[in-house]
Amino acid sequence: QVQLVESGGGLVQAGGSLRLSCAASGSIFSINAMGWYRQAPGKQRELVTTITNGGNTNYADSVKGRFTISRDDAKKTVFLQMNSLKPEDTAVYYCNALLHNEMGYRNYWGQGTQVTVSS
C-alpha cells in the first residue's frame, strides 16, 4: 500500500513563507513525476507545480517566482517552498505522485494539508 504524507501547512501572515513536505512510502519501484495541487473553498482543485524524475519543473503562473518545488529521491520526498505568500494562496494543498509499483504506473494523492494566509 502506497502512502503520501504531507506536512508543513499552517497559518502565516501575508508576505511570509512556508515549506511543505510530502513523503512517499510503501511498495514503490520508482517515482516519476511528483507535484502539488491546491483547492480553495468553493473552487476546483488546481495544479500548483510539478517536477519530473529528470528535474524538469512546471509552475502555475500565479506562483511563478514565489514557489519552488524540489525532490529528494533517496528519501522519496517532494518539497514546496512557498515565499511571499498571499491571501489568495489559502487552500488545502495536496501532494501527487506518479509511481511505478507491482500495480503498474498509478497516480497517488496525499490527504492534504491546510495553508492559510492572513492579510
HELIX and SHEET records of a PDB file:
HELIX    1   1 ASP A   73  LYS A   75  5                                   3    
HELIX    2   2 PRO A   87  ASP A   89  5                                   3    
SHEET    1   A 4 GLN A   3  SER A   7  0                                        
SHEET    2   A 4 LEU A  18  SER A  25 -1                                        
SHEET    3   A 4 THR A  77  MET A  82 -1                                        
SHEET    4   A 4 PHE A  67  ASP A  72 -1                                        
SHEET    1   B 6 GLY A  10  GLN A  13  0                                        
SHEET    2   B 6 THR A 113  SER A 118  1                                        
SHEET    3   B 6 ALA A  91  ASN A 101 -1                                        
SHEET    4   B 6 SER A  30  GLN A  39 -1                                        
SHEET    5   B 6 GLU A  46  ILE A  51 -1                                        
SHEET    6   B 6 THR A  57  TYR A  59 -1                                        
SHEET    1   C 4 GLY A  10  GLN A  13  0                                        
SHEET    2   C 4 THR A 113  SER A 118  1                                        
SHEET    3   C 4 ALA A  91  ASN A 101 -1                                        
SHEET    4   C 4 GLY A 104  TRP A 109 -1                                        
END                                                                             
